[in-house]
Amino acid sequence: MYNLELLKQHLETNWGTSTDKKGQIPDPIKKMSEDFSVLEFTPSEKHDFWIYSTLGMSTDNPANLI
């Protein structure tokens, strides 16, 4: 199993503080894993562009994939 907190820390070390945008993604059939996140990284001193990264996308049971 993945340690999602360590993965998130790694991303934030390289890209800066993130905001979780999962709440803005429609999930009408409630198939998204509780562990799933979409992280948004705003432009910063480290990069001059927006970055979006999924986190926890592959932790779900294969029988429940979207």
C-alpha positions as CSV (number, residue, x, y, z in Angstrom):
1,M,0.0,0.0,0.0
2,Y,1.2,3.5,-0.7
3,N,1.9,6.1,2.0
4,L,-0.1,8.9,0.5
5,E,1.1,11.5,3.0
6,L,4.7,10.8,2.1
7,L,3.9,11.1,-1.6
8,K,2.1,14.4,-0.9
9,Q,5.1,15.7,1.1
10,H,7.4,14.8,-1.8
11,L,5.2,16.7,-4.3
12,E,5.0,19.7,-2.0
13,T,8.7,19.7,-1.4
14,N,9.2,20.0,-5.2
15,W,6.2,22.1,-6.2
16,G,5.1,24.0,-3.1
17,T,1.9,24.0,-1.1
18,S,-1.1,22.3,-2.7
19,T,-4.8,22.6,-2.5
20,D,-7.0,19.5,-2.9
21,K,-9.6,20.1,-5.6
22,K,-11.4,16.7,-5.3
23,G,-14.6,18.4,-4.1
24,Q,-14.9,20.2,-7.4
25,I,-15.0,17.0,-9.4
26,P,-18.4,15.5,-10.1
27,D,-18.8,11.9,-8.8
28,P,-22.5,11.1,-9.5
29,I,-22.1,7.3,-9.1
30,K,-19.8,7.6,-6.0
31,K,-17.0,5.6,-7.5
32,M,-14.1,7.8,-6.4
33,S,-11.9,6.3,-3.6
34,E,-11.8,8.2,-0.3
35,D,-8.0,8.3,-0.8
36,F,-8.2,10.0,-4.2
37,S,-7.2,13.6,-4.5
38,V,-6.5,16.1,-7.2
39,L,-3.8,18.5,-6.0
40,E,-3.4,21.9,-7.5
41,F,-0.1,23.8,-7.3
42,T,-0.1,27.5,-8.1
43,P,2.8,29.2,-9.9
44,S,5.6,29.9,-7.5
45,E,9.3,30.7,-7.3
46,K,10.0,27.1,-8.2
47,H,7.8,27.1,-11.4
48,D,5.9,29.7,-13.3
49,F,2.9,27.5,-14.3
50,W,0.0,25.7,-12.7
51,I,0.5,22.0,-11.9
52,Y,-2.3,19.4,-11.3
53,S,-1.5,16.0,-9.9
54,T,-3.6,13.0,-8.9
55,L,-2.8,11.3,-5.6
56,G,-4.2,8.0,-4.5
57,M,-5.8,7.2,-7.9
58,S,-4.5,3.6,-7.9
59,T,-5.3,2.6,-4.3
60,D,-8.8,1.5,-5.0
61,N,-9.9,-2.1,-5.5
62,P,-9.7,-3.0,-9.3
63,A,-13.3,-4.1,-9.2
64,N,-14.3,-0.6,-8.3
65,L,-12.4,1.4,-10.9
66,I,-14.3,4.2,-12.6
